[in-house]
Amino acid sequence: MKLQGVIAKVVPGSIAAETGLVPGDKLLAVNEQPLQDIIDLSFSLAEEVIELLIEKTNGEQEIIEIEKEYDEELGIEFENAVFDQVRCCANQCIFCFVDQMPAHLRASLYVKDDDYRLSFLYGNFITLTNLTEQDINRIQRLHLSPLYVSVHTTDGQLRAQMVGSKKAANIMSQLTRLVESGIELHTQIVLCPGMNDGAVLEQTVRDLFQFQPHILSVAVVPVGLTQFRETCYPLRVFTAEEAANIIKKAEQWQQEYYRQSGSYFVYLADEFYLAAGYPVPADERYDGFPQLENGVGLVRKFLAEWGKDGVGNGSYTEPVYLDVVCGMSAEKILRPLLEAVKIPNLHIRLVPVANQFFGPHITVTGLLTGKDIAQCLLAQDGLRTGVIIPGVALRTGEDVFLDDMTLTELETHLKVPVRKAYFAKDLQSLLRRWQ
């Protein structure tokens, strides 16, 4: 396979711009060495004199010699972080969310990557089942750390069953080899009732603690189930009582591990606390929030950012009616905060949206679709000046929902301005000063 990095952006005034590089050009090699990915590139650029082999957009190749400072950037961004091909998942996990997606969504939503390079670069979780000896040697040689590993269970036979690969049974030996090389790891356990919970979960957590301090965190996340599971392994969600029992057990582990190591080590996803009706742990219990992207500590982070003073002072000369959209699980967090907002002429209505697209078991805000939001809001009576939607429901860097509806299209449906709020401060700012 021809290795090539397709340039997506050239920073104006940068070295790359001065040498005539443009989007669409392809970087084939640096100092006569082909590149697998931007990891290779970062090491190759640690020279003061470099030679780039470029394939121009017209197909012609040219060599560009550059003199630069040791730490000076070229000023280019690539279409993809890997220049060969993203390694896709070859497993058949019984809880795979992608397998529970409906048809006819955009192609990128069906990509199941299991690539150690994306784990190192972006924090994507990997199973380690497709690692070759060459991969492990490269991880060790370049010290690609930390990595993010989906463990699920340390019981090899059960893990092979849950992941759908015989190679998954080798998890303990793989973890041992990585940590003995000095590689640090963040891990996750997707918890499935009757499969890897109970005594199995306790053994898994204790096995992983043996690798501390190289294993930095263990996130326990409840399995997510959509309504599109006709051909999937039969699973169910946790009951409120089961969630409460998991919380109590986790608190015992946290106290024990904090005494031993100064770290709480194991962290539950917010969904457990919301399902059980329990308050989320205090800020310090998250040890710096190492797994926010996994839904661990988002509520506490939001509450801390909201602060004791809430929205603060503000006023409107005329009545303003704002709808604030959220997922079903976030309602109990947001409602008391919004009810405490006392700004003259501001009328706030919290609108929790049921997920008709994925089904009733999916209650997180980040998986809401534009269509569900539109239908729910259009069914509401009363005045509406504008709508505030959660930014987490949009594609990263774009104003597009999971179902490809755009923010502009949502505004057209609702006939009022729609604004997005990513953080608590964003929401507070919009409530204080709607424009």
Buried (B, 14 or more C-beta within 10 A) or exposed (E): EEBBBBBEEBEEEBBBBEBEBEEBBBBBBBEEEBBBBBBBBEEBBEBEEBBBBBBBEEEEEEEBEBEBEEEEEBBBBBEBBBBBEBBEBEBEBBBBBEBBBEEEBEEEEEEBBBBBBBBBBEBBBBBBBBBEEEBBEBBBEEEBBBBBBBBBBBBBEBBBBBBBBEBBBBBBEBBBBBBEBEBBBBBBBBBBBEBBBBEBBEBBBBBBBEBBEBBBBBBBBBBBBBBBBEEBBEBEBBEEEBBBBBBEBBBEBBEBBBEEEEBBBBBBBBBBBBBBEBEBBEBEBBBEBBBBBBBBBBBBBBBEEBEEEBBEEBEBEEEBBBBBBBBBBBBEBBBEBBEEBEBEEBBBBBBBBBBBBBBEBBBBBBBBBBBBBBBBBEEEEEEBBBBBBBBBBBBEEEBBBBBBBBBEBBBEBBEBEBBBBEBBEBBBBBBBEBE
